[in-house]
Amino acid sequence: MITAQHCFIRTADPDDALALERFYAPEKPRAAFLDRKRELLVPTFDELRELLSAKEAKAGVFYTVEDRAGTIRGFCSLRGAHPEVSHAEFVVVFADDADYDAPFADDVFEFLTDRAFVQLKLNKVLAQCLDSEAAFRAFLAARGFQSDGVQRDVLFAGGRWRRLESLSLFRSQFPPRNAGTR
């Protein structure tokens, strides 16, 4: 478990399945929950427990974000983080859009970018957000992510088509906390 300034970040476990299930709301689609065909996943509780029991989850690639009171506020990950490919997908999903402006959001950003750029020595992190994820997009832009482009009509949800924007942050843009860090 990582004790950050405003939250706790720990490897997700099967007991987090109930909390995670609430994030998969079809009325509030999130880019993080699209499959490879860009269709919205809506897994069952049992499927989520199985996923969180998998070897990849146990290896510490999917994290739960808890506030200081122990309430699960979100999840984060560096999906596909392998040094040989030199990049990963930056995933942050909070329960409430206002949480992207909360102090613990900075803790999550620091944790993931430190893991990506310092520990794994990746060259870039990518993020994706649907046009309905304005708070997440603002979170990314405020931290230096640059748009790589928008795909139109990617997902039909809530009675309308959604756009998907890809954003990236390069290691060279990542501000080190001190000169010897990178």
N, C-alpha and C positions, 0 to 999 in steps of 0.2 A: 504494500500500500504506500502510495506517495502522499505525504502530508504537505499540501501546498498552503499558501498564505490564507486562502479563503475557502478551501474545499479539500476533500479527500478524493484521490484518483486511485482506483484499484482494478485489478483484472476482474472482468465480469465472470460470474459463475452461474450455474443452473438456477439458483434461487432468485436471480434477477429477472427471470423469464416473465413474471407477472408484470413487473414494472416496464420491461421492454415492450410487451404486448400492447400497452397503451399508446406507444409511439407510432404504431402501425395503423393509424386511422385513415381509412380511405377518403374521408372528407377533408383531410389535411395531408395531402401527399407530400413526400419528401424525396429528393433526389437520391439520398442515401439508401432508400428502400426500393429502388428500381433494380430489376434484374438485368441480365446482359442484353435482353431484347427490348429494354426500356419499358417493361410492363411493371405495374405496381405489385409488389409482393404483399400478401396478407397471410402470414403464417399463423398456425394455431399455437396455443400455449405449449402443447407437447412438442411441436416442431422447434419452438424457440428453446425449450429446455434441452432438447437433443443438440441443437446448434451450439448452445453455450457449454455443453459437455464435450464437444469435439476437441480434438488435439490442438487445432489452431487457436481456439479460445483459451485453452489452458496454457498455451505458449506465450500468452500475454500480448495479444494483438488487438483485443477488444476490451475497452475499459468502461467502468461505471464511474460517473461523477456524482459524488454526494456532497451536500452542503455540510456545514459544521454540526448541524443537528442530526445528521445521518439520513436525511431524506434524499432519495435518488432524484437528481435534477436533470440528468442526461447521460449520454453515452458518447464515447469518442474512439477513434481508431486511425491507424495509418494502414489502410487496406492495400494489400499487395506490396508491402514494404520489404523488398529484397535488395540488398546492396548491388547485386549483379545487374538489376534493371535501372538502378540509380534514381528512381522516383517512386512515389506512392500517392494514393488518394487520401486526402485530408478529410476526415469525416467528423463532424461535431453535430450532435442532435440534442437540443434542449427541450424540456417539457413545455416551456412557455417562451414565446418570442422575446419577452422582456429579459429573459435570462442571458441573451446574447450581449446585453449591456451590463450585466452584473459583474462585480469584481472577480468572481470565480471563473468567468469566461476568459479573462486574461491568464489565469492560472492554467487553464486547459490549453490555450494557445501556446504558452511557454513550454508546457510539458511536451506537446506534440512536436513543436518545431525543434526543441532540444533533442528529442528522440530522433527526429528525421535528419537534422543537419549535423548534429554533434556526435551522437552515438552511432547512428547508422551511416553517416556521411553520404546521404543522398544528395543529389544535385537539385531536385525540385520536388515540390508537393503540388498536387492538383486538387481542385475541389469542384464540385458541381452543385448547382442549385436551380430549382424550378423557379419560374417567375413569381410563384406564390410564396416563396421563401425570402421575402425582402429583408427580414431581420438578419438571417444568416448571410445574405449577400453583403449587407452593410458591415457586418462583423468582419467578413473577409477583406473587403475593400479598406476598412479602417486599419488593417494590419498589413497592408502592402500587396495583397493579391491583385493581379491584373487580369482583365478579361481576355480570354483567348477566342471568344466568339459565342454566338448563340445559335442553337438548333431550334428551328420552329416546329410546331405541331408534333412534339415528341410523345406526349402522354395525353390521353383523353380522360379527364377526371372531373367530377363535379359539374358535368354538363358542358365543359368547354375544353379546348385544346390548350396545353401548357407548353411553354418554351423551356429549354434547358440551357443554362449558361455554364461554360467551363472557365475556370480561373486558375491561375498558377502563381506560385511564389518560388523564386529561385534561391538557391543557397547564397549566391552573391548579394542578394537583396536582404538577406536575413541579418539583422543587426545583432552582433555578438554582445553578450552581457559584460564581458571584459575581454581585453585584447588577447589573452591566451586561450580562450574557449574554443575557437574553431581551429 
